[in-house]
Amino acid sequence: MTDHATQPAPSDGQTPVLEAIAAIRVIPVLTIHEASVAGDVGAALKAGGLPCAEVTLRTPAGLQAIRAMASDPDMLVGAGTVLVAGQVEEAVAAGARFIVSPGFDRDVVEACRRAGVPIIPGVATATEIQAALRVGITVVKLFPAEAIGGVRILEALGAPFPGLRFIPTGGITPENATSYLEQPAVLAVGGSWIAPSSLVHAGRFDEITRRAREATMLAQGR
């Protein structure tokens, strides 16, 4: 059986980013339609104690939003919904410091290795986890976490793979985030509730800061 102990370690360049994510513990997941507001969203998150964001590439404004947000050196910005290898180079050129994909794709993984950025691939099965471990990945995104069983599936999948760390995303809310964060195998959680598109488009940056502050307290166990 493939196990974590026999897998190659991630490259040294990945370690500081993953350590920063482990310290922050909550990653706001953003879908931004107008890049002009990205800087304000980043400032609002940072003011609430979350200097980190995963900006999805689900809209044409995604790369520009990453570029705008990453211009703040205090923000740790990653690109999400990365589906093909060609998007990796574009995202890194825009300032993304980590890559997140909804599933495991070997070409995307290799593109990230060439670019020197950590890749957090999505997994939902033991088969996908073994594929990730086989190429030396030790942090994965459990997606869509709530839809596939929540904390119960996390515990079931985590048991055979000691040392693997998860970032559950998909259906995470203020009400259930703590139940995930309490799990030893969880590095962090990802959530769109902190800065949903509705608040971003309405310019409710004060509310985004309030939610970021609330999420920071959840991450700290308060």
SULVENZI-V573383 format. One record per residue. N is the residue number from 1. SS is DSSP state (A for helix, B for strand, O for the rest). PSI is psi in whole degrees, 0 to 359 (* if undefined). OMEGA is omega as a letter, one per 40 degrees, with the letter a starting at -180 (NA if undefined). Layout:
n=N ss=SS psi=PSI omega=OMEGA
n=N ss=SS psi=PSI omega=OMEGA
This chain:
n=1 ss=O psi=139 omega=i
n=2 ss=O psi=131 omega=i
n=3 ss=O psi=162 omega=a
n=4 ss=A psi=324 omega=a
n=5 ss=A psi=335 omega=a
n=6 ss=A psi=1 omega=a
n=7 ss=O psi=149 omega=i
n=8 ss=O psi=145 omega=a
n=9 ss=O psi=153 omega=i
n=10 ss=O psi=159 omega=a
n=11 ss=O psi=152 omega=a
n=12 ss=A psi=329 omega=a
n=13 ss=A psi=341 omega=a
n=14 ss=A psi=331 omega=a
n=15 ss=A psi=311 omega=a
n=16 ss=A psi=322 omega=i
n=17 ss=A psi=313 omega=i
n=18 ss=A psi=325 omega=i
n=19 ss=A psi=321 omega=i
n=20 ss=A psi=318 omega=i
n=21 ss=A psi=320 omega=i
n=22 ss=A psi=327 omega=i
n=23 ss=A psi=323 omega=a
n=24 ss=A psi=316 omega=i
n=25 ss=O psi=342 omega=i
n=26 ss=B psi=124 omega=a
n=27 ss=B psi=112 omega=i
n=28 ss=B psi=131 omega=i
n=29 ss=B psi=120 omega=a
n=30 ss=B psi=138 omega=i
n=31 ss=O psi=105 omega=a
n=32 ss=O psi=129 omega=a
n=33 ss=O psi=339 omega=i
n=34 ss=O psi=110 omega=a
n=35 ss=A psi=338 omega=a
n=36 ss=A psi=340 omega=a
n=37 ss=A psi=356 omega=a
n=38 ss=A psi=318 omega=i
n=39 ss=A psi=321 omega=i
n=40 ss=A psi=322 omega=i
n=41 ss=A psi=315 omega=i
n=42 ss=A psi=317 omega=i
n=43 ss=A psi=321 omega=i
n=44 ss=A psi=318 omega=i
n=45 ss=A psi=315 omega=a
n=46 ss=A psi=321 omega=i
n=47 ss=A psi=333 omega=i
n=48 ss=O psi=4 omega=i
n=49 ss=O psi=12 omega=i
n=50 ss=O psi=84 omega=a
n=51 ss=O psi=51 omega=a
n=52 ss=B psi=147 omega=i
n=53 ss=B psi=145 omega=i
n=54 ss=B psi=112 omega=i
n=55 ss=B psi=117 omega=a
n=56 ss=B psi=153 omega=i
n=57 ss=O psi=40 omega=a
n=58 ss=O psi=351 omega=a
n=59 ss=O psi=159 omega=i
n=60 ss=O psi=340 omega=a
n=61 ss=O psi=358 omega=a
n=62 ss=A psi=310 omega=a
n=63 ss=A psi=319 omega=i
n=64 ss=A psi=324 omega=i
n=65 ss=A psi=319 omega=i
n=66 ss=A psi=314 omega=a
n=67 ss=A psi=316 omega=a
n=68 ss=A psi=316 omega=a
n=69 ss=A psi=323 omega=a
n=70 ss=A psi=350 omega=i
n=71 ss=O psi=343 omega=i
n=72 ss=O psi=112 omega=a
n=73 ss=O psi=345 omega=i
n=74 ss=O psi=352 omega=a
n=75 ss=O psi=132 omega=i
n=76 ss=B psi=107 omega=a
n=77 ss=B psi=133 omega=i
n=78 ss=B psi=166 omega=i
n=79 ss=B psi=130 omega=i
n=80 ss=B psi=171 omega=a
n=81 ss=O psi=43 omega=i
n=82 ss=O psi=117 omega=a
n=83 ss=O psi=331 omega=a
n=84 ss=O psi=158 omega=a
n=85 ss=A psi=324 omega=a
n=86 ss=A psi=335 omega=i
n=87 ss=A psi=337 omega=a
n=88 ss=A psi=309 omega=a
n=89 ss=A psi=319 omega=i
n=90 ss=A psi=316 omega=a
n=91 ss=A psi=317 omega=i
n=92 ss=A psi=320 omega=i
n=93 ss=A psi=330 omega=i
n=94 ss=A psi=348 omega=i
n=95 ss=O psi=3 omega=i
n=96 ss=O psi=135 omega=a
n=97 ss=O psi=356 omega=i
n=98 ss=B psi=158 omega=a
n=99 ss=B psi=137 omega=i
n=100 ss=B psi=133 omega=i
n=101 ss=B psi=152 omega=a
n=102 ss=O psi=341 omega=i
n=103 ss=O psi=182 omega=i
n=104 ss=O psi=122 omega=i
n=105 ss=O psi=118 omega=a
n=106 ss=A psi=322 omega=a
n=107 ss=A psi=320 omega=i
n=108 ss=A psi=318 omega=i
n=109 ss=A psi=313 omega=a
n=110 ss=A psi=323 omega=i
n=111 ss=A psi=322 omega=i
n=112 ss=A psi=321 omega=i
n=113 ss=A psi=317 omega=i
n=114 ss=A psi=325 omega=a
n=115 ss=A psi=348 omega=i
n=116 ss=O psi=29 omega=i
n=117 ss=O psi=149 omega=i
n=118 ss=B psi=144 omega=i
n=119 ss=B psi=131 omega=i
n=120 ss=B psi=93 omega=a
n=121 ss=B psi=151 omega=i
n=122 ss=B psi=142 omega=i
n=123 ss=B psi=151 omega=i
n=124 ss=O psi=356 omega=a
n=125 ss=O psi=163 omega=i
n=126 ss=A psi=327 omega=i
n=127 ss=A psi=316 omega=i
n=128 ss=A psi=323 omega=i
n=129 ss=A psi=316 omega=i
n=130 ss=A psi=324 omega=i
n=131 ss=A psi=320 omega=i
n=132 ss=A psi=316 omega=i
n=133 ss=A psi=325 omega=a
n=134 ss=A psi=332 omega=i
n=135 ss=O psi=16 omega=i
n=136 ss=O psi=13 omega=i
n=137 ss=O psi=132 omega=a
n=138 ss=O psi=357 omega=i
n=139 ss=B psi=125 omega=a
n=140 ss=B psi=159 omega=i
n=141 ss=B psi=122 omega=i
n=142 ss=B psi=113 omega=a
n=143 ss=O psi=138 omega=e
n=144 ss=O psi=114 omega=a
n=145 ss=O psi=304 omega=a
n=146 ss=O psi=320 omega=a
n=147 ss=O psi=332 omega=a
n=148 ss=O psi=6 omega=i
n=149 ss=O psi=357 omega=i
n=150 ss=A psi=219 omega=a
n=151 ss=A psi=327 omega=a
n=152 ss=A psi=317 omega=i
n=153 ss=A psi=328 omega=i
n=154 ss=A psi=313 omega=i
n=155 ss=A psi=320 omega=a
n=156 ss=A psi=319 omega=a
n=157 ss=A psi=329 omega=a
n=158 ss=A psi=329 omega=a
n=159 ss=A psi=316 omega=a
n=160 ss=O psi=353 omega=a
n=161 ss=O psi=67 omega=a
n=162 ss=O psi=138 omega=a
n=163 ss=O psi=338 omega=i
n=164 ss=O psi=138 omega=i
n=165 ss=B psi=144 omega=a
n=166 ss=B psi=149 omega=i
n=167 ss=B psi=90 omega=i
n=168 ss=B psi=134 omega=i
n=169 ss=B psi=145 omega=a
n=170 ss=O psi=98 omega=a
n=171 ss=O psi=9 omega=i
n=172 ss=O psi=132 omega=a
n=173 ss=O psi=170 omega=i
n=174 ss=O psi=333 omega=a
n=175 ss=O psi=330 omega=a
n=176 ss=O psi=356 omega=a
n=177 ss=A psi=319 omega=a
n=178 ss=A psi=322 omega=a
n=179 ss=A psi=330 omega=i
n=180 ss=A psi=313 omega=a
n=181 ss=A psi=337 omega=i
n=182 ss=O psi=346 omega=a
n=183 ss=O psi=129 omega=a
n=184 ss=O psi=332 omega=a
n=185 ss=O psi=356 omega=a
n=186 ss=B psi=121 omega=i
n=187 ss=B psi=317 omega=a
n=188 ss=B psi=174 omega=i
n=189 ss=B psi=153 omega=i
n=190 ss=B psi=139 omega=a
n=191 ss=B psi=144 omega=i
n=192 ss=O psi=357 omega=a
n=193 ss=O psi=338 omega=a
n=194 ss=O psi=318 omega=a
n=195 ss=O psi=68 omega=i
n=196 ss=O psi=159 omega=a
n=197 ss=A psi=326 omega=a
n=198 ss=A psi=318 omega=i
n=199 ss=A psi=320 omega=i
n=200 ss=A psi=313 omega=a
n=201 ss=A psi=332 omega=i
n=202 ss=A psi=356 omega=a
n=203 ss=O psi=26 omega=a
n=204 ss=O psi=62 omega=a
n=205 ss=A psi=332 omega=i
n=206 ss=A psi=321 omega=i
n=207 ss=A psi=325 omega=i
n=208 ss=A psi=318 omega=i
n=209 ss=A psi=318 omega=i
n=210 ss=A psi=316 omega=a
n=211 ss=A psi=324 omega=i
n=212 ss=A psi=319 omega=i
n=213 ss=A psi=319 omega=i
n=214 ss=A psi=317 omega=i
n=215 ss=A psi=323 omega=i
n=216 ss=A psi=318 omega=i
n=217 ss=A psi=321 omega=i
n=218 ss=A psi=317 omega=a
n=219 ss=A psi=329 omega=a
n=220 ss=O psi=0 omega=i
n=221 ss=O psi=29 omega=a
n=222 ss=O psi=* omega=NA
